[in-house]
Amino acid sequence: MESNLLIAEDICGALLARGPCRLVKVATHEELQDVVTPGGPVAAMFLEMRFDDLMASPVYPALLLTGAKIVLTVGEDDEAAVLDQGWAMLVRPFTEDMIHGSLRTAVREI
C-alpha cells in the first residue's frame, strides 16, 4: 500500500527484477481491506503505515492471517517496535538492495 505512484513503481520494479511475481498495488486503507484475505497466498506486504496506525487498523488481524512478511515504509522512529514484531522497516530514500534486504529481515508471520 503506497500513496505515491513513483515509490510504488520503484518497489514493484525492484521485486519484478528478481523474477516473476504477482503484485497488487493499492493506495488506500479501503483498497487494502478489499484485497486482504486471511490465509490468502501473500508473501510480503509493503505498507505506507506507521506502526501505531497498523496496530489500530481494522485490517490488522486479517493482515496477520495472510502469513505475509510485513515491511513498513514510514515511521522510522518506530523501527524498534517494528523489529520487535519480526517485521522490517524500509527507510526512505531507499535502493533496490534495501527493498530486498527488508524482505530478508522480515520474519514470516504464522
Secondary structure, 3 states (H helix, E strand, C coil): CCCCHHHHHHHHHHHHHCCCCCCCCCCCHHHHHHHCCCCCCCCEEEECCCHHHHHHCCCHHHHHHHCCEEEECCCHHHHHHHHHCCCEECCCCCCHHHHHHHHHHCCCCC
